[in-house]
Amino acid sequence: MPKKASDFTLMIATIILVFIGIVMVFSSSYPEAYYKLGNPYYYFIKQLIFSGLGLFIMIFFMNFKYWVLRRLSKLIFLGAIILDGLLFTPLGFDAGGATRWINIAGVTIMPSEVIKLASIILMATFLAKKKDDVQKLGKGLLPALFLIALSCGLIIIQPDLSTSATLGVTLVIMLFIAGVKMRHLIGLGAIGAASVVLAIIGKEYRLKRMLIFMDPFANPTGDGWQVVQSLYALGSGGLFGAGLGQSKQKFFYIPEPYSDFIFSIIGEELGFIGGVIVIILFLIIIWRGIKIALSAKDLFSCYLASGITALIAIQTLIHIGVVTSSLPPTGIPLPFVSAGGTSLMVFMAGIGILLNISRHAKLDRS
């Protein structure tokens, strides 16, 4: 089948979100960059550079023979494992009590972001290969369960429970789409839920976060501080917002306002309308991703598109859920918008793959 035009709607929605991210990272990071780093444009310049690199990566994967990823899936996953292993060498460094980044020649890389995409590619390859065995326990579910456990385990040892849970749910959704028996999925869900509960109970700070979630205003100047300040930011934005650059909460009230809580600043400066526009853009991306998956020319393409779309949807849901106190507080970036070079480039690569699949699918590209 000859290549056609890529999904224009998906491309434009992504580019608009990345542009919003550049503007909001500059606005939300300005105080910290000025007072702590002496350069108010520090995070803005980084985000601008990574956005440019991300655009290049998106265009590359949009024109890359994506079916080659199926043959390279094991090698890609092995590379992600090696990258994760570097966290426990002198290249890895600690920040905020967790070792999640490696520093190579002055460039910081977050291996968990690479693991997410590598795991989706490997799972898509496995499900396409085992299409006749996915409903069998021994040949279908158990190998998939091993892959999920390995992928999530590589992330949780950093430790990073929220990212691990995000990836786990994404891979389970791929199993559901592949037609795994419902009783197997229910059992898998029970195992996953039990694992999360044990992980929360096993660490005092995670248990404390659950208590904060139940009532953040019980200790608004202590453990509930960041959630309370996030709600203040969203509430003070009103319908139209305080105006771009006019946030007060970004002045050291909200930690990581340019990353883990950037949607709070969007709500404060751009108001309810601005927040809804951002959510609509994500819904457009998810809608087009689902359409591409449904129209894909083969099972591998379908599962790959489904996994990428599910990852974007789940991570967006968790980020917005955290900043609105609808989910327990944790640190997870908003795709395409939050500061973070590795996250941005990996998600742009994912969009590039989706656009590539759309070029070979029977799809309305308007």
C-alpha positions as a Markdown table, in Angstrom:
| # | Residue | x | y | z |
|---|---|---|---|---|
| 1 | Met | 0.0 | 0.0 | 0.0 |
| 2 | Pro | 1.5 | 3.4 | -1.0 |
| 3 | Lys | 2.2 | 5.9 | 1.8 |
| 4 | Lys | -0.4 | 8.6 | 2.2 |
| 5 | Ala | -0.5 | 11.9 | 4.1 |
| 6 | Ser | -0.1 | 11.7 | 7.9 |
| 7 | Asp | -3.0 | 12.4 | 10.3 |
| 8 | Phe | -3.0 | 16.2 | 10.1 |
| 9 | Thr | -5.3 | 16.7 | 13.1 |
| 10 | Leu | -3.0 | 14.6 | 15.4 |
| 11 | Met | 0.0 | 16.5 | 14.2 |
| 12 | Ile | -1.5 | 20.0 | 14.7 |
| 13 | Ala | -2.9 | 19.1 | 18.2 |
| 14 | Thr | 0.5 | 17.9 | 19.3 |
| 15 | Ile | 2.4 | 20.9 | 18.0 |
| 16 | Ile | -0.1 | 23.3 | 19.7 |
| 17 | Leu | 0.4 | 21.4 | 23.0 |
| 18 | Val | 4.2 | 21.6 | 22.6 |
| 19 | Phe | 3.9 | 25.3 | 22.0 |
| 20 | Ile | 1.7 | 25.8 | 25.0 |
| 21 | Gly | 4.3 | 23.8 | 27.0 |
| 22 | Ile | 7.2 | 26.1 | 25.9 |
| 23 | Val | 5.2 | 29.2 | 26.9 |
| 24 | Met | 4.0 | 27.8 | 30.2 |
| 25 | Val | 7.4 | 26.3 | 31.2 |
| 26 | Phe | 8.9 | 29.8 | 30.7 |
| 27 | Ser | 6.1 | 31.5 | 32.7 |
| 28 | Ser | 6.1 | 28.9 | 35.6 |
| 29 | Ser | 9.9 | 28.5 | 35.8 |
| 30 | Tyr | 10.9 | 32.2 | 35.7 |
| 31 | Pro | 11.1 | 32.8 | 39.5 |
| 32 | Glu | 13.1 | 29.7 | 40.3 |
| 33 | Ala | 15.4 | 30.1 | 37.4 |
| 34 | Tyr | 16.0 | 33.7 | 38.3 |
| 35 | Tyr | 16.5 | 33.4 | 42.0 |
| 36 | Lys | 18.2 | 30.0 | 42.2 |
| 37 | Leu | 20.1 | 29.8 | 38.9 |
| 38 | Gly | 20.7 | 33.5 | 38.1 |
| 39 | Asn | 19.3 | 32.9 | 34.6 |
| 40 | Pro | 15.5 | 33.5 | 34.2 |
| 41 | Tyr | 15.6 | 31.8 | 30.7 |
| 42 | Tyr | 17.3 | 28.6 | 31.9 |
| 43 | Tyr | 14.3 | 26.2 | 31.7 |
| 44 | Phe | 12.8 | 28.1 | 28.8 |
| 45 | Ile | 15.9 | 27.7 | 26.7 |
| 46 | Lys | 16.2 | 24.0 | 27.6 |
| 47 | Gln | 12.5 | 23.4 | 26.7 |
| 48 | Leu | 12.9 | 25.3 | 23.4 |
| 49 | Ile | 16.0 | 23.1 | 22.5 |
| 50 | Phe | 14.3 | 19.9 | 23.5 |
| 51 | Ser | 11.1 | 20.9 | 21.6 |
| 52 | Gly | 13.2 | 21.4 | 18.5 |
| 53 | Leu | 14.9 | 18.0 | 19.0 |
| 54 | Gly | 11.5 | 16.5 | 19.7 |
| 55 | Leu | 10.1 | 17.9 | 16.4 |
| 56 | Phe | 13.1 | 16.4 | 14.5 |
| 57 | Ile | 12.5 | 13.0 | 16.2 |
| 58 | Met | 8.8 | 13.1 | 15.4 |
| 59 | Ile | 9.5 | 13.8 | 11.8 |
| 60 | Phe | 12.1 | 11.0 | 11.7 |
| 61 | Phe | 9.7 | 8.4 | 13.1 |
| 62 | Met | 7.0 | 9.7 | 10.9 |
| 63 | Asn | 9.0 | 8.6 | 7.9 |
| 64 | Phe | 10.8 | 5.6 | 9.5 |
| 65 | Lys | 9.7 | 2.1 | 8.5 |
| 66 | Tyr | 8.0 | 1.6 | 11.8 |
| 67 | Trp | 7.5 | -2.2 | 11.2 |
| 68 | Val | 11.3 | -2.5 | 11.6 |
| 69 | Leu | 10.6 | -1.8 | 15.3 |
| 70 | Arg | 9.1 | -5.2 | 15.5 |
| 71 | Arg | 12.3 | -6.9 | 14.5 |
| 72 | Leu | 14.3 | -4.6 | 16.8 |
| 73 | Ser | 11.9 | -4.8 | 19.8 |
| 74 | Lys | 14.1 | -7.1 | 21.9 |
| 75 | Leu | 17.2 | -5.0 | 21.1 |
| 76 | Ile | 15.4 | -1.8 | 22.0 |
| 77 | Phe | 14.2 | -3.2 | 25.3 |
| 78 | Leu | 17.7 | -4.5 | 26.1 |
| 79 | Gly | 19.0 | -1.0 | 25.5 |
| 80 | Ala | 16.5 | 0.4 | 27.9 |
| 81 | Ile | 17.5 | -2.1 | 30.5 |
| 82 | Ile | 21.2 | -1.2 | 30.1 |
| 83 | Leu | 20.2 | 2.5 | 30.3 |
| 84 | Asp | 18.3 | 1.8 | 33.5 |
| 85 | Gly | 21.3 | -0.1 | 34.9 |
| 86 | Leu | 23.5 | 3.0 | 34.5 |
| 87 | Leu | 21.5 | 4.6 | 37.3 |
| 88 | Phe | 23.4 | 2.5 | 39.7 |
| 89 | Thr | 26.8 | 3.6 | 38.4 |
| 90 | Pro | 28.6 | 6.9 | 39.0 |
| 91 | Leu | 26.6 | 8.2 | 36.0 |
| 92 | Gly | 23.4 | 8.1 | 38.1 |
| 93 | Phe | 22.6 | 10.9 | 40.4 |
| 94 | Asp | 20.1 | 11.4 | 43.2 |
| 95 | Ala | 17.5 | 14.2 | 43.3 |
| 96 | Gly | 14.6 | 14.4 | 45.8 |
| 97 | Gly | 15.5 | 11.1 | 47.4 |
| 98 | Ala | 15.4 | 9.1 | 44.2 |
| 99 | Thr | 17.9 | 8.1 | 41.6 |
| 100 | Arg | 16.0 | 8.5 | 38.3 |
| 101 | Trp | 18.5 | 10.4 | 36.1 |
| 102 | Ile | 21.8 | 9.7 | 34.5 |
| 103 | Asn | 24.3 | 12.3 | 33.4 |
| 104 | Ile | 26.2 | 11.6 | 30.2 |
| 105 | Ala | 28.5 | 14.4 | 29.1 |
| 106 | Gly | 26.4 | 17.0 | 30.9 |
| 107 | Val | 23.2 | 15.7 | 29.3 |
| 108 | Thr | 20.6 | 14.3 | 31.8 |
| 109 | Ile | 18.5 | 11.3 | 30.7 |
| 110 | Met | 15.6 | 9.7 | 32.5 |
| 111 | Pro | 15.7 | 6.0 | 31.7 |
| 112 | Ser | 12.1 | 5.3 | 32.9 |
| 113 | Glu | 10.8 | 7.3 | 29.9 |
| 114 | Val | 12.7 | 5.2 | 27.5 |
| 115 | Ile | 11.6 | 2.0 | 29.3 |
| 116 | Lys | 7.9 | 3.0 | 28.8 |
| 117 | Leu | 8.2 | 3.2 | 25.0 |
| 118 | Ala | 10.5 | 0.2 | 24.7 |
| 119 | Ser | 8.0 | -1.9 | 26.8 |
| 120 | Ile | 5.1 | -0.9 | 24.6 |
| 121 | Ile | 7.0 | -1.9 | 21.4 |
| 122 | Leu | 8.0 | -5.2 | 22.9 |
| 123 | Met | 4.5 | -5.9 | 24.2 |
| 124 | Ala | 3.0 | -5.1 | 20.8 |
| 125 | Thr | 5.5 | -7.5 | 19.1 |
| 126 | Phe | 4.6 | -10.2 | 21.6 |
| 127 | Leu | 0.9 | -9.8 | 21.2 |
| 128 | Ala | 1.1 | -9.8 | 17.4 |
| 129 | Lys | 3.2 | -12.9 | 17.4 |
| 130 | Lys | 1.0 | -14.8 | 19.9 |
| 131 | Lys | -2.3 | -13.7 | 18.4 |
| 132 | Asp | -3.6 | -17.3 | 18.6 |
| 133 | Asp | -2.3 | -17.9 | 22.2 |
| 134 | Val | -3.2 | -14.7 | 24.0 |
| 135 | Gln | -6.2 | -16.4 | 25.7 |
| 136 | Lys | -4.0 | -19.3 | 27.0 |
| 137 | Leu | -2.5 | -19.0 | 30.5 |
| 138 | Gly | 0.9 | -20.6 | 29.8 |
| 139 | Lys | 1.6 | -19.3 | 26.3 |
| 140 | Gly | -0.2 | -16.0 | 26.5 |
| 141 | Leu | -0.7 | -14.4 | 29.9 |
| 142 | Leu | 2.3 | -15.7 | 31.9 |
| 143 | Pro | 4.9 | -14.4 | 29.4 |
| 144 | Ala | 3.0 | -11.1 | 29.2 |
| 145 | Leu | 2.9 | -10.9 | 33.0 |
| 146 | Phe | 6.7 | -11.5 | 33.1 |
| 147 | Leu | 7.2 | -8.6 | 30.7 |
| 148 | Ile | 4.9 | -6.3 | 32.8 |
| 149 | Ala | 6.7 | -7.3 | 36.0 |
| 150 | Leu | 10.1 | -6.7 | 34.5 |
| 151 | Ser | 9.3 | -3.4 | 32.9 |
| 152 | Cys | 7.6 | -2.0 | 36.0 |
| 153 | Gly | 10.3 | -3.5 | 38.3 |
| 154 | Leu | 13.0 | -1.6 | 36.4 |
| 155 | Ile | 11.2 | 1.6 | 37.2 |
| 156 | Ile | 10.0 | 0.9 | 40.8 |
| 157 | Ile | 13.5 | 0.2 | 42.0 |
| 158 | Gln | 14.5 | 3.8 | 41.3 |
| 159 | Pro | 12.0 | 4.3 | 43.2 |
| 160 | Asp | 9.2 | 5.6 | 41.1 |
| 161 | Leu | 5.8 | 4.0 | 41.9 |
| 162 | Ser | 3.7 | 6.4 | 39.9 |
| 163 | Thr | 5.6 | 5.9 | 36.6 |
| 164 | Ser | 5.7 | 2.2 | 37.2 |
| 165 | Ala | 1.9 | 2.1 | 37.8 |
| 166 | Thr | 1.3 | 4.2 | 34.6 |
| 167 | Leu | 3.3 | 1.8 | 32.5 |
| 168 | Gly | 1.6 | -1.3 | 34.2 |
| 169 | Val | -1.9 | 0.0 | 33.4 |
| 170 | Thr | -0.9 | 0.8 | 29.8 |
| 171 | Leu | 0.4 | -2.7 | 29.2 |
| 172 | Val | -2.7 | -4.3 | 30.8 |
| 173 | Ile | -4.9 | -2.2 | 28.5 |
| 174 | Met | -2.9 | -3.6 | 25.6 |
| 175 | Leu | -3.6 | -7.1 | 26.8 |
| 176 | Phe | -7.3 | -6.2 | 27.1 |
| 177 | Ile | -7.3 | -5.0 | 23.4 |
| 178 | Ala | -5.5 | -8.2 | 22.4 |
| 179 | Gly | -8.4 | -10.3 | 23.7 |
| 180 | Val | -7.0 | -11.8 | 26.9 |
| 181 | Lys | -9.7 | -13.6 | 28.9 |
| 182 | Met | -11.5 | -11.3 | 31.3 |
| 183 | Arg | -10.9 | -13.6 | 34.3 |
| 184 | His | -7.2 | -13.5 | 33.6 |
| 185 | Leu | -7.3 | -9.7 | 33.5 |
| 186 | Ile | -9.3 | -9.6 | 36.7 |
| 187 | Gly | -6.7 | -11.8 | 38.4 |
| 188 | Leu | -3.9 | -9.6 | 36.9 |
| 189 | Gly | -5.7 | -6.5 | 38.2 |
| 190 | Ala | -5.9 | -8.1 | 41.7 |
| 191 | Ile | -2.2 | -8.9 | 41.6 |
| 192 | Gly | -1.4 | -5.3 | 40.5 |
| 193 | Ala | -3.6 | -3.7 | 43.1 |
| 194 | Ala | -2.1 | -5.9 | 45.8 |
| 195 | Ser | 1.4 | -4.9 | 44.6 |
| 196 | Val | 0.6 | -1.2 | 44.8 |
| 197 | Val | -0.9 | -1.6 | 48.3 |
| 198 | Leu | 2.2 | -3.4 | 49.5 |
| 199 | Ala | 4.4 | -0.8 | 47.8 |
| 200 | Ile | 2.5 | 2.0 | 49.6 |
| 201 | Ile | 2.5 | 0.3 | 53.0 |
| 202 | Gly | 6.2 | -0.6 | 52.6 |
| 203 | Lys | 7.3 | 3.1 | 52.5 |
| 204 | Glu | 6.3 | 5.6 | 55.1 |
| 205 | Tyr | 6.3 | 8.5 | 52.7 |
| 206 | Arg | 3.9 | 6.8 | 50.3 |
| 207 | Leu | 1.5 | 6.0 | 53.2 |
| 208 | Lys | 1.7 | 9.6 | 54.2 |
| 209 | Arg | 0.7 | 10.7 | 50.7 |
| 210 | Met | -2.4 | 8.5 | 50.9 |
| 211 | Leu | -3.3 | 10.2 | 54.2 |
| 212 | Ile | -2.7 | 13.6 | 52.7 |
| 213 | Phe | -5.0 | 12.7 | 49.8 |
| 214 | Met | -7.8 | 11.9 | 52.2 |
| 215 | Asp | -7.6 | 15.4 | 53.7 |
| 216 | Pro | -4.9 | 17.8 | 52.5 |
| 217 | Phe | -6.4 | 20.6 | 54.6 |
| 218 | Ala | -5.8 | 18.7 | 57.8 |
| 219 | Asn | -2.2 | 20.0 | 57.7 |
| 220 | Pro | -2.1 | 22.7 | 55.1 |
| 221 | Thr | 1.3 | 24.1 | 56.1 |
| 222 | Gly | 2.9 | 20.7 | 56.5 |
| 223 | Asp | 2.4 | 17.5 | 54.5 |
| 224 | Gly | -0.6 | 18.9 | 52.7 |
| 225 | Trp | 1.2 | 22.0 | 51.5 |
| 226 | Gln | 1.7 | 21.2 | 47.8 |
| 227 | Val | -1.8 | 19.9 | 47.2 |
| 228 | Val | -3.4 | 22.8 | 49.0 |
| 229 | Gln | -1.3 | 25.3 | 47.1 |
| 230 | Ser | -2.2 | 23.6 | 43.8 |
| 231 | Leu | -5.9 | 23.9 | 44.6 |
| 232 | Tyr | -5.4 | 27.6 | 45.5 |
| 233 | Ala | -3.8 | 28.1 | 42.1 |
| 234 | Leu | -6.6 | 26.5 | 40.3 |
| 235 | Gly | -9.3 | 28.3 | 42.3 |
| 236 | Ser | -7.8 | 31.7 | 42.0 |
| 237 | Gly | -7.6 | 31.4 | 38.2 |
| 238 | Gly | -11.4 | 31.6 | 37.9 |
| 239 | Leu | -12.9 | 31.5 | 34.4 |
| 240 | Phe | -10.4 | 33.4 | 32.4 |
| 241 | Gly | -7.3 | 33.3 | 34.7 |
| 242 | Ala | -5.1 | 35.9 | 36.2 |
| 243 | Gly | -3.3 | 36.5 | 32.9 |
| 244 | Leu | -0.2 | 34.9 | 31.3 |
| 245 | Gly | 2.8 | 35.4 | 33.6 |
| 246 | Gln | 0.6 | 36.6 | 36.5 |
| 247 | Ser | 0.7 | 33.5 | 38.7 |
| 248 | Lys | 1.5 | 34.0 | 42.4 |
| 249 | Gln | 1.7 | 30.4 | 43.4 |
| 250 | Lys | 4.8 | 29.8 | 41.2 |
| 251 | Phe | 6.7 | 32.1 | 43.5 |
| 252 | Phe | 7.9 | 29.1 | 45.6 |
| 253 | Tyr | 4.5 | 28.1 | 46.9 |
| 254 | Ile | 4.1 | 25.1 | 44.5 |
| 255 | Pro | 7.1 | 22.8 | 44.2 |
| 256 | Glu | 8.0 | 21.9 | 40.6 |
| 257 | Pro | 5.5 | 24.4 | 39.1 |
| 258 | Tyr | 7.1 | 23.9 | 35.6 |
| 259 | Ser | 6.9 | 20.1 | 35.7 |
| 260 | Asp | 4.8 | 18.0 | 38.2 |
| 261 | Phe | 2.3 | 20.8 | 38.9 |
| 262 | Ile | 2.3 | 22.7 | 35.6 |
| 263 | Phe | -1.4 | 22.3 | 35.1 |
| 264 | Ser | -2.0 | 24.2 | 38.3 |
| 265 | Ile | -0.2 | 27.2 | 36.8 |
| 266 | Ile | -2.1 | 26.8 | 33.5 |
| 267 | Gly | -5.3 | 26.9 | 35.6 |
| 268 | Glu | -4.2 | 30.0 | 37.5 |
| 269 | Glu | -2.9 | 32.0 | 34.6 |
| 270 | Leu | -5.2 | 30.9 | 31.8 |
| 271 | Gly | -8.2 | 30.0 | 34.0 |
| 272 | Phe | -10.9 | 27.4 | 33.5 |
| 273 | Ile | -11.1 | 28.2 | 29.8 |
| 274 | Gly | -7.3 | 27.6 | 29.3 |
| 275 | Gly | -7.4 | 24.4 | 31.3 |
| 276 | Val | -10.3 | 23.1 | 29.2 |
| 277 | Ile | -8.5 | 24.0 | 25.9 |
| 278 | Val | -5.5 | 21.9 | 27.0 |
| 279 | Ile | -7.8 | 19.0 | 28.0 |
| 280 | Ile | -9.6 | 19.2 | 24.6 |
| 281 | Leu | -6.2 | 19.0 | 22.8 |
| 282 | Phe | -5.3 | 15.9 | 24.7 |
| 283 | Leu | -8.8 | 14.4 | 23.9 |
| 284 | Ile | -8.2 | 15.1 | 20.2 |
| 285 | Ile | -4.8 | 13.3 | 20.4 |
| 286 | Ile | -6.4 | 10.3 | 22.2 |
| 287 | Trp | -9.3 | 10.3 | 19.7 |
| 288 | Arg | -7.0 | 10.3 | 16.7 |
| 289 | Gly | -4.8 | 7.7 | 18.3 |
| 290 | Ile | -7.8 | 5.4 | 18.8 |
| 291 | Lys | -8.9 | 6.0 | 15.2 |
| 292 | Ile | -5.4 | 5.1 | 13.9 |
| 293 | Ala | -5.3 | 1.9 | 16.0 |
| 294 | Leu | -8.7 | 0.8 | 14.7 |
| 295 | Ser | -7.6 | 1.5 | 11.1 |
| 296 | Ala | -4.2 | 0.0 | 11.3 |
| 297 | Lys | -3.2 | -2.4 | 8.6 |
| 298 | Asp | -2.0 | -5.2 | 10.9 |
| 299 | Leu | -2.1 | -6.4 | 14.5 |
| 300 | Phe | 1.4 | -5.0 | 15.4 |
| 301 | Ser | 0.4 | -1.6 | 14.2 |
| 302 | Cys | -2.9 | -1.8 | 16.1 |
| 303 | Tyr | -1.3 | -2.8 | 19.4 |
| 304 | Leu | 1.6 | -0.3 | 19.0 |
| 305 | Ala | -0.8 | 2.6 | 18.3 |
| 306 | Ser | -3.1 | 1.5 | 21.2 |
| 307 | Gly | -0.2 | 1.3 | 23.7 |
| 308 | Ile | 1.1 | 4.8 | 22.8 |
| 309 | Thr | -2.4 | 6.3 | 22.9 |
| 310 | Ala | -3.1 | 4.6 | 26.3 |
| 311 | Leu | 0.2 | 5.8 | 27.8 |
| 312 | Ile | -0.6 | 9.4 | 26.8 |
| 313 | Ala | -4.2 | 9.1 | 28.1 |
| 314 | Ile | -3.2 | 7.5 | 31.5 |
| 315 | Gln | -0.3 | 9.9 | 32.2 |
| 316 | Thr | -2.4 | 12.9 | 31.4 |
| 317 | Leu | -5.2 | 11.7 | 33.6 |
| 318 | Ile | -2.8 | 11.0 | 36.5 |
| 319 | His | -1.2 | 14.5 | 36.2 |
| 320 | Ile | -4.5 | 16.3 | 36.1 |
| 321 | Gly | -5.9 | 14.1 | 38.8 |
| 322 | Val | -3.0 | 14.9 | 41.2 |
| 323 | Val | -3.1 | 18.7 | 40.7 |
| 324 | Thr | -6.8 | 18.7 | 41.3 |
| 325 | Ser | -6.5 | 16.4 | 44.4 |
| 326 | Ser | -8.5 | 13.7 | 42.6 |
| 327 | Leu | -5.6 | 11.3 | 43.0 |
| 328 | Pro | -3.0 | 10.9 | 45.7 |
| 329 | Pro | -0.1 | 13.4 | 45.3 |
| 330 | Thr | 2.8 | 12.1 | 43.2 |
| 331 | Gly | 5.2 | 13.5 | 40.7 |
| 332 | Ile | 4.4 | 12.8 | 37.1 |
| 333 | Pro | 4.8 | 15.2 | 34.1 |
| 334 | Leu | 2.1 | 16.3 | 31.8 |
| 335 | Pro | 2.9 | 14.9 | 28.3 |
| 336 | Phe | 4.2 | 17.5 | 25.8 |
| 337 | Val | 3.7 | 20.4 | 28.3 |
| 338 | Ser | 5.9 | 19.8 | 31.4 |
| 339 | Ala | 9.6 | 20.6 | 31.4 |
| 340 | Gly | 11.7 | 17.5 | 30.9 |
| 341 | Gly | 13.7 | 16.7 | 27.8 |
| 342 | Thr | 13.6 | 12.9 | 27.9 |
| 343 | Ser | 9.8 | 12.8 | 28.5 |
| 344 | Leu | 9.2 | 15.3 | 25.7 |
| 345 | Met | 11.3 | 13.5 | 23.1 |
| 346 | Val | 10.0 | 10.1 | 23.9 |
| 347 | Phe | 6.4 | 11.3 | 23.6 |
| 348 | Met | 7.2 | 13.1 | 20.4 |
| 349 | Ala | 8.7 | 9.8 | 19.1 |
| 350 | Gly | 5.5 | 8.1 | 20.1 |
| 351 | Ile | 3.5 | 10.7 | 18.1 |
| 352 | Gly | 5.8 | 10.2 | 15.2 |
| 353 | Ile | 5.1 | 6.5 | 15.2 |
| 354 | Leu | 1.4 | 7.1 | 15.3 |
| 355 | Leu | 1.6 | 9.5 | 12.4 |
| 356 | Asn | 3.6 | 6.9 | 10.5 |
| 357 | Ile | 1.0 | 4.2 | 11.2 |
| 358 | Ser | -1.7 | 6.6 | 10.0 |
| 359 | Arg | 0.1 | 6.9 | 6.6 |
| 360 | His | -0.4 | 3.3 | 5.9 |
| 361 | Ala | -3.9 | 3.0 | 7.4 |
| 362 | Lys | -7.4 | 3.4 | 5.9 |
| 363 | Leu | -8.1 | 6.6 | 7.7 |
| 364 | Asp | -9.8 | 10.0 | 7.2 |
| 365 | Arg | -6.9 | 12.4 | 7.7 |
| 366 | Ser | -8.8 | 15.6 | 7.8 |
